[in-house]
């Protein structure tokens, strides 16, 4: 049986989880438009994260490699890449920009 305090705690936690993390008011002013344009330049083009839009291919068996599909760069040590060794992949992406 659920007592009133448990129900109240559950309702309070549920209501808290539904609150937005950040509220941004858009007023339509020129300053707001300029800020949004600058933010858009920084973020770049938005691509949906879905099948066909991946940036790397990881093959661990029968041969081992990581291939960056944007730059065609191939790493033959996928364990190093999976452990965070992304330096060469990032450098190639910056060079081809």
HUDANOR-V166690 format. One record per residue. N is the residue number from 1. RES is the residue in one letter. BURIAL is + if it has 16 or more other C-alpha atoms within 10 Angstrom, else -. D_CENTER is the distance of its C-alpha to the mean C-alpha in Angstrom with 1 decimal. Layout:
# HUDANOR-V166690
n->(N	N)
res->(RES	RES)
burial->(BURIAL	BURIAL)
d_center->(D_CENTER	D_CENTER)
This chain:
# HUDANOR-V166690
n->(1	2	3	4	5	6	7	8	9	10	11	12	13	14	15	16	17	18	19	20	21	22	23	24	25	26	27	28	29	30	31	32	33	34	35	36	37	38	39	40	41	42	43	44	45	46	47	48	49	50	51	52	53	54	55	56	57	58	59	60	61	62	63	64	65	66	67	68	69	70	71	72	73	74	75	76	77	78	79	80	81	82	83	84	85	86	87	88	89	90	91	92	93	94	95	96	97)
res->(X	X	X	X	X	X	X	X	X	X	X	X	X	X	X	X	X	X	X	X	X	X	X	X	X	X	X	X	X	X	X	X	X	X	X	X	X	X	X	X	X	X	X	X	X	X	X	X	X	X	X	X	X	X	X	X	X	X	X	X	X	X	X	X	X	X	X	X	X	X	X	X	X	X	X	X	X	X	X	X	X	X	X	X	X	X	X	X	X	X	X	X	X	X	X	X	X)
burial->(-	-	-	-	-	-	-	-	-	-	-	-	-	-	-	-	-	-	-	-	-	-	-	-	-	-	-	-	-	-	-	-	-	-	-	-	-	-	-	-	-	-	-	-	-	-	-	-	-	-	-	-	-	-	-	+	-	-	-	-	-	-	-	-	+	+	+	+	-	-	+	-	-	+	+	-	-	+	-	-	+	-	-	-	-	-	-	-	+	-	-	-	-	-	-	-	-)
d_center->(42.3	39.8	41.3	40.5	38.5	36.1	35.6	35.2	32.6	30.6	30.9	29.9	26.7	25.8	26.4	24.3	21.3	21.7	21.6	18.7	17.1	17.8	20.3	20.6	23.9	24.3	27.9	28.1	29.6	29.5	27.7	24.9	24.7	24.6	21.8	19.6	20.5	19.6	16.2	15.7	17.0	14.6	11.4	13.0	13.2	10.8	10.6	10.5	8.7	12.2	15.0	16.1	12.9	12.1	12.4	14.3	17.2	18.3	22.1	23.8	27.1	29.7	28.6	25.7	23.2	19.7	19.5	17.1	17.6	17.1	19.6	21.6	21.6	22.7	22.6	25.3	24.2	21.1	21.8	21.3	17.9	16.9	18.3	16.1	18.4	16.0	18.4	20.2	17.2	15.7	19.3	19.9	16.9	18.3	21.8	21.2	18.9)
